[in-house]
């Protein structure tokens, strides 16, 4: 696979670009002289990324943007299009997690997860498709999660948003076959969103994860689950009868939360 032929001088929009997978994607794509649109609430880390790579030939449009706010998303994408043209690839990367178990239920956490992971993803996708569809080309890449394999005890809202995002992408792909839709289901990557989770396994570093993802997109994959052991687990868990999965999930929660 020739990554350069796919990525060279592409207009690439990335949400949640200030840290984690978003920042790792910038590092992975910068050698291809990409025209970046970096969106995040925090501007300073994105400016640091730009200074790190600007001498290599990439270009950077940086904007503070809260993806929970539809007007902010629309304005940021419109301004980028005026400056650099329509995005060729949009990475729907912004995401947050949190304990939404009944015992620790907090409506602010619930609303924040829904607004970022699902509504923010839809706002960003729609804003970019407004410019991709008339040209009949472009790619939407959504970062779902291996948590979309089934409903996870204690992570009900996170699982909901990641399953919902995957189904949204599948629906849009059927409606707009001229656009590439790639949904990525990462396992554990060593980023701030899960670094406090004591139950991580098969953990990848962000540079490795970013390289895997840009190859998957260049290969025009529809769905991509990584690492490979997580892919096997993902499909095995999905294949379980509902009663078996419920019993297994309940037991897993008891093991991970002893005494609770």
C-alpha positions in Angstrom: 0.0 0.0 0.0 1.3 3.4 -1.0 0.4 5.8 1.9 1.8 8.8 0.1 -0.4 8.4 -2.9 -3.5 8.6 -0.6 -2.4 11.2 1.9 0.0 13.5 0.1 -1.3 17.1 0.3 -4.7 16.1 1.5 -7.0 18.5 3.4 -7.4 16.7 6.7 -9.7 17.9 9.5 -9.2 16.4 12.9 -11.4 17.0 16.0 -10.0 16.5 19.4 -6.6 17.3 17.9 -4.9 18.7 21.1 -4.0 15.4 22.7 -4.3 11.6 22.5 -5.1 9.9 19.2 -5.8 13.3 17.6 -2.2 14.5 18.3 -0.8 11.2 17.3 -2.6 11.4 13.9 -1.1 14.8 13.3 2.4 13.3 13.9 1.7 10.4 11.6 0.3 12.5 8.7 2.6 15.5 8.9 5.3 13.9 6.6 2.7 13.9 3.8 2.5 17.7 3.5 -1.0 17.7 4.8 -3.2 20.8 5.0 -4.5 20.4 8.5 -7.6 21.8 10.1 -7.1 21.1 13.8 -10.1 21.6 16.1 -10.2 21.4 19.9 -11.2 23.5 22.9 -7.5 23.9 23.8 -5.5 26.0 21.3 -2.0 25.9 22.9 -1.3 22.2 22.4 -2.4 22.4 18.8 -0.1 25.4 18.2 2.7 23.3 19.7 2.0 20.5 17.2 2.0 23.1 14.4 5.4 24.5 15.4 6.7 20.9 15.6 5.8 20.1 12.0 5.4 23.3 10.0 9.0 23.2 8.8 8.3 19.8 7.2 5.9 21.3 4.6 2.5 20.8 6.3 0.1 23.7 6.7 -2.1 24.3 9.8 -5.4 25.9 10.4 -6.1 25.9 14.1 -9.4 26.8 15.7 -10.8 26.6 19.2 -14.0 24.6 18.8 -16.3 22.9 21.2 -17.9 20.1 19.1 -20.9 20.2 21.4 -21.8 23.5 19.9 -23.2 23.0 16.4 -22.8 26.7 15.3 -19.1 26.6 16.4 -18.6 23.4 14.3 -20.3 24.9 11.3 -18.4 28.1 11.5 -15.0 26.4 11.9 -15.5 24.1 8.9 -16.8 27.0 6.8 -13.9 29.2 7.6 -11.4 26.4 6.9 -13.1 25.7 3.5 -12.7 29.4 2.6 -9.0 29.3 3.6 -8.0 25.9 2.1 -10.9 24.2 0.3 -13.1 21.4 1.2 -11.8 18.7 3.6 -10.7 15.5 1.8 -10.7 13.5 5.0 -12.5 14.3 8.3 -11.5 12.5 11.4 -14.3 12.4 13.9 -12.0 11.9 16.9 -13.4 13.9 19.8 -14.5 11.7 22.6 -14.8 11.5 26.4 -15.5 8.7 28.8 -16.9 8.3 32.3 -18.5 6.0 34.9 -22.2 6.1 34.2 -23.1 3.1 36.5 -26.3 3.6 38.4 -24.4 3.8 41.7 -22.4 6.8 40.4 -25.0 8.3 38.1 -24.3 12.0 37.4 -26.5 13.8 34.9 -23.7 16.3 34.0 -21.5 13.3 33.0 -24.3 11.7 31.0 -25.1 14.9 29.1 -21.4 15.6 28.4 -20.8 12.1 27.0 -23.9 12.3 24.8 -23.1 15.8 23.6 -19.5 15.1 22.7 -19.3 11.5 21.5 -22.6 11.4 19.5 -24.0 14.8 18.9 -20.6 16.4 18.3 -19.7 13.6 15.9 -22.9 14.1 14.0 -22.4 17.9 13.9 -18.9 17.5 12.5 -19.9 14.9 9.9 -22.8 16.9 8.6 -20.7 20.1 8.4 -18.0 18.3 6.3 -20.5 16.4 4.1 -22.0 19.7 3.1 -18.8 20.4 1.1 -17.9 16.8 0.2 -21.2 15.7 -1.3 -21.4 18.3 -4.0 -17.9 17.3 -5.1 -18.8 13.6 -4.9 -15.6 12.8 -3.0 -14.2 12.7 0.4 -13.8 10.5 3.5 -15.4 10.5 6.9 -13.4 8.6 9.5 -15.1 8.0 12.8 -13.3 6.8 16.0 -15.8 4.4 17.7 -14.4 2.0 20.2 -14.0 -1.7 21.0 -16.6 -0.8 23.7 -19.1 -0.9 20.9 -18.9 -4.8 20.9 -21.8 -5.0 23.5 -23.3 -2.9 26.2 -20.6 -2.6 28.9 -21.7 -2.6 32.6 -20.8 0.7 34.2 -20.1 2.3 30.8 -23.6 2.3 29.5 -23.5 5.8 28.0 -20.0 5.4 26.5 -21.1 2.1 24.9 -24.3 3.7 23.6 -22.5 6.6 21.9 -19.9 4.4 20.3 -22.5 1.9 19.0 -24.7 4.8 17.9 -21.8 6.4 16.0 -21.0 3.1 14.2 -24.7 2.7 13.1 -24.8 6.4 12.0 -21.7 5.8 9.8 -23.3 2.6 8.4 -26.5 4.5 7.5 -24.7 7.4 5.9 -22.5 5.1 3.8 -25.6 3.4 2.4 -27.1 6.8 1.6 -23.9 8.4 0.1 -21.9 5.7 -1.7 -19.7 8.3 -3.4 -18.2 9.2 0.0 -15.8 6.9 1.9 -17.0 6.1 5.4 -14.5 4.3 7.7 -15.3 3.4 11.2 -12.4 2.5 13.5 -12.8 0.5 16.7 -9.7 0.9 18.8 -8.8 -1.3 21.7 -6.9 0.3 24.6 -4.5 3.0 23.4 -2.3 4.7 26.1 -4.1 8.1 26.0 -5.6 10.3 28.8 -9.2 8.9 28.2 -8.3 5.5 29.7 -5.0 6.0 31.7 -6.9 5.7 35.0 -8.5 2.4 34.0 -6.8 -0.4 36.0 -8.3 -3.1 33.7 -6.6 -2.2 30.4 -5.1 -5.0 28.3 -3.3 -5.2 24.9 -2.4 -1.5 25.3 -0.9 0.2 22.3 1.2 3.4 22.2 -0.4 6.3 20.3 2.2 6.4 17.4 1.6 2.7 16.7 -2.2 3.2 16.8 -2.0 6.2 14.5 0.0 4.3 11.9 -2.4 1.4 11.9 -5.3 3.9 11.4 -3.9 5.9 8.6 -3.1 2.6 6.8 -6.7 1.4 7.3 -8.1 4.6 5.9 -5.7 4.5 2.9 -6.9 0.9 2.3 -10.5 2.2 2.3 -11.6 -0.2 4.9 -15.2 0.0 6.0 -14.6 -1.2 9.6 -11.2 -1.6 11.3 -10.8 -3.1 14.8 -7.3 -3.2 16.4 -5.2 -4.7 17.7 -5.8 -8.2 16.2 -6.5 -10.0 19.5 -9.1 -7.3 20.3 -10.7 -8.0 16.9 -11.1 -11.7 17.8 -12.5 -10.8 21.2 -14.9 -8.2 19.6 -16.4 -10.8 17.2 -16.5 -13.5 19.9 -18.3 -11.3 22.4 -20.8 -10.2 19.7 -21.6 -13.8 18.9 -22.5 -14.8 22.4 -26.2 -15.4 23.2 -27.7 -12.5 25.2 -28.1 -14.5 28.4 -24.5 -15.8 28.3 -23.2 -12.3 27.7 -25.3 -10.8 30.5 -23.9 -13.4 33.0 -20.4 -12.9 31.8 -20.6 -9.1 32.0 -22.1 -9.1 35.5 -19.3 -11.4 36.7 -16.7 -9.1 35.0 -18.1 -6.1 36.8 -17.8 -7.9 40.2 -14.2 -8.9 39.5 -13.2 -5.4 38.5 -15.0 -3.7 41.4 -14.4 -6.0 44.4 -16.4 -5.1 47.5 -18.8 -2.9 45.6 
